[in-house]
């Protein structure tokens, strides 16, 4: 994947700023404090001083309620041309299938091009930013959990997978490894090309206690993560006993 030009980096930075403001954070410090980010590093991204890597783009997209494709490419711009006008929010709800990583037959059908169907679905506001074909998967283990990484996936998190996207280095991907008859959610890292020209890539866990898996070719790649949904259960409020 080629490096972005200075103009492209600045355009990405401008969209990041617009997404932050539209999400209700007038000042960058408010977003940084809310999500526990490093202020200097975030401002480097928003000022266009550094390119935003895929892991950070997913993090920012999830925090601000947009897609990675919007941040990178401006696709499905959900903002009005004038920032002085109120944002229009769609009330249309789309139900995205929730597919278990253990449903190998269902995942095989998806790989072959069959439209995903599942008993369980997740309602998502359809504001024009959703992928045309998508599923949710639920993270079931600690393989992608690492508190030292800028983004970490915990058991119970729901990852939206864009079924029409091709992976780039640094993306999080859902892959069906035919030899193991198992599906894995991992960081995609390209290694090189085989003699037949196919891409050799490693599927890397964020947790070093889990193994890296090497694949050749793109036959088993189901899609690319574009969004994370996390439900945080708040502790019950502690009220003073009535006097």
N, C-alpha and C positions, 0 to 999 in steps of 0.2 A: 504494500500500500504506500503510495507516494506521500511525501510530506506536504502539509498544507502551505499555501503561500501566505505572505504577511496579510494580504487582503482577506483571505479566507479565515485566518485566525481571528482577525478583528471582527468579521461578520459573526463568527461563532460567539465571540465575547459579547457582542451587542445583543444577540438573541438570549444569551444567558442572563444578562441584566434585565431584559424585558420580561423574561420568565419569572425572575425573582420578584420584580415589582408587581406583576400580575398575580403572584401567589400571596400578596399581602405584606411583603417585606420591603418597606420603603427604603430602608438603609441596609447595606450589606451586613453591618454588625448584628442586625436583628436575626438574619438567617444563620449567620455563623454561630451566634450564641444558642439559637434554637436547636441546631443539628450537631453542635460540638465540633465544627470544622476549625482548621487552622486559618486565621484571618489573612495572614500575609500570602499564603498559598492560594486561597480563594481569590483574593484581589488580583493576583497575577493572572488568573484565568479570566476574570471579568474585565480586566484592563487590556486583555489581548497580549500580555507579555509572555505567556506560555500556552502551548497547545493543550487542549483538554484530552487526556487519554480516555479510552473507552470505559474503564472502571469508574472514573470520576464522572463521566457523562451520564452513566446509569444512575449514579448517586444523586446528581443534580436534577435529572429528569424526574426521578421518583419524589424528591423533596418538593419540587415546584409544580408537579402535576402536568408535565408535558412529556413528550417522547424524545428518545435519543435522536431520532431522525429530524425532529424540529431543531434541536440544539445544533446538530452538525450541518444540516442541509436546508433548514427552513421549510421542510415539507409540512403540508397541512397546517399552515400558519393559523393559529387559533386566536390571534390578536387582531384588533382593528388596526387599520393603517395609521390612524391618529391615536396617539397614546392618551390624548385628552378625552377620548370617548370611552364610555364604560365597556368593559369586556362582555361579550355575549356568550352565555353559557348554555349549552344544549341540555334539555331535560330528557332527551332520548336515552334510554337505557338498553345496552346490549349485553346479552348473557354469553360469556366466554366459557367454553368447556374446561372443566378441571380434570386432567388426566393424571393418573398415578404412574410413577416410574415403574411400578410392578406390572402395569397393563401392557405387556410386551406385544401382544397381538394387536391392540389398538394403536400402539406406536408404529408397528410395522405397516399398518394400513395407512397411517398418516404419511410415512416415508414414501409409500407407493402412490401418493397423491389423492387418497380418499379423504373426503371432508371429515374432520374430527367430530365424533359424537360421544357424549358422556352423560351419565345419569346426573352427575353433579355439575353445576355451573356457578360462575361468579358474576354478579351484575356489575357492570362498569358503565359509567357515563360515556355515551358515544358522542364526543364533541368533534369528530373529524380527525382525531390524532391517532386512532387505533389502527393497528395493522389490518389489512384486508382479511388475512387468515391468521388466526392466533389461538393458542391454548394457554391455560395456566397449568403449572406443575407445582406441587407442594414439596418443599425441601424436607427431606426425611432423616438426614443424618448430619454429622458435624464436618463433613468433608470440605465444605466451603465456608467454614467458620474460622476466622482469624482476627482477633481484636487489633492486631498490628497493621492490618490492611485498611485502606481507605473505605472499602466496602466489604461487608461480611454477611453471609447468608446463614440464618439460623433455622433450626428445625421448626416447621410451622409456617415459615415465610412462603408466600406465593409469588412465583416468578412468571411473568408473562413472556411467552415465546412467540416471536414473529416467525411464522412458518415460511414466509416468502423471502427472508433475508439470507444473504450469503455472509459467512463469517469473515472477519478481519482479525489480524493478530491483536490480542488483548480483549476480544469479545468473550462474553460468557455464552456457552453453547449447550444445547441439549443434543446428545449423540446416542444413537442406537449402535452398539458394538455387536455385530452379528456373531462374531466368534464366541463371545461370552453370553450371548442371548440376554443381554442386560443393557439398561439405559443409564447414562451418566450425565450429570450436569457439572461442567468443568470450565476452566479458563482455557481458551484456545491459543496455542502457541505454534506457529509454523516453524518447521525445522529445515526443510529443503524439499527438493523434488526427487522422486524415484526415477529409475532408468526409463520407465514408461511415460514419464512426464507428470504423473499424479503427485499431488501435494502430500508430503509427510508432515504430520502435526502431532504435537503432544497435547493431551487433555490433562491439565494440571490442577490439582486440588489446592485450595488456599491453606488447608490444614496439612502440615508436613507429615502427620501421622497416617495419611491416606496415600495410596499409590498413584503415580502418573501412568496414563494409558497412551500408548502410541497407536495412531491410525494412519492409514494410507488411502487417499481419495476422499471424496465427499459423499459417498453413497449413503452413509449412515447418519449424516448431519441433518437433524430435524429442523433446527431453527436457532435463532439468536435471541438472547434475553433483552427485552426492551423496557422492562418495568418491574418493580418489586412492590408487592402489597404486604404490609406487615400490620398485624393487629396487636396493639399493646394493651394489655389488661392492667388497668389502674387499680392500686390497692384501695380498699374501702376507706372512706374518709374517717378520720378519728375525731369523734365528737366527744366533748367533755360531758360526763354524766350529768343529768339534770340536778341542779342544786335543790 
